Amino acid sequence: MKIVIDTSSLLSLVRYYLPFDQKNKLFDFIKAKIEAREIIVIDKVYDEAKFLAKGIVIEKFEYLRDKTIHQKTTNILPKKKFLIN
């Protein structure tokens, strides 16, 4: 299963969950899922995260700076065949 994560979820992870992640288990899990492309970060989410809360999400998840991780918004839209009955 693949999911698309939003900026609010990333911010909640950083603010409320990661401070209690003493052994980096949650951090490593999220990183592995993003790198395996099971959690998708679209380019617009990344752009918003850079400016949200002084960039705390990008500061904590430094690997998100790698452009190869981002999916372009236009690439995740359904094909025209899907929209036509």
N, C-alpha and C positions, 0 to 999 in steps of 0.2 A: 504494500500500500504506500502511496505517496501522498504527502500533505504539503500544503503551502502555508508557511508561517507568516503571521503578520507582525507589524512593528510593536504593537501593544504586548503581544505575547513575549517577544524578545526582551522588551523593557521589563516586564514582570519577572522573567527569569533572572535578569541581572539584579533587580532591586530586592526581590523577596525570597528567591530560592538559592541563588548562588552564594550569598553570604553564609548560609548554613551548610554548604557543601564542602566540608573540611577536607575530604580526600579526593575532591574533584571528580567524583563518580558521575554526577549529573552533567557537569561540564564536558567530560570525555564522551558521555553518551550522546549529547546533543551534537558535539563536533563530529563524531563518527557517523551519525545519521545524516548530517548535512553533507559530509564528504561522500557518503554513499548515495547521495541524491534521493534519499527517502524523505528528508525534510527539504523542501524547496524554498530558497530565498530568491524572490524576484527582484529585479533591478530597482523598482520603485520603492520597495521596502527598504533596501539598502540605502537609497538616496535619502529617505525620510529618517532613517536611524542615525545617519551622520549628524543631523541637526537636532534631533530630539534629546532632551535632557543633557545637553552639552556633549553629545556623542558617546555617552557612557556605554551603549551597546557595542559600538565598534571598538571602543577601548578595551572592553572585557573580551569580546570575541574577535580578536585581532585577525584571525584567519578569514573573516568575512571580507577583508580588503582584497583578497584574491578574486579578480574579476571572473575567473573560470568557474567559480562556485555559483555565481548569479545566473538566473534564468531571465531572459528577456521577456517582458510582459507579452509581447506579440507572439512569442513562441508557445505560450501556454493556452492561448485562445483556441476554442474548438474549431475544427475544420468546417467549411461551408456546408459540406454534406451532412454534418451533424445537426445543423440548424434548419435544414430544409426537410420537411416531412415527406 
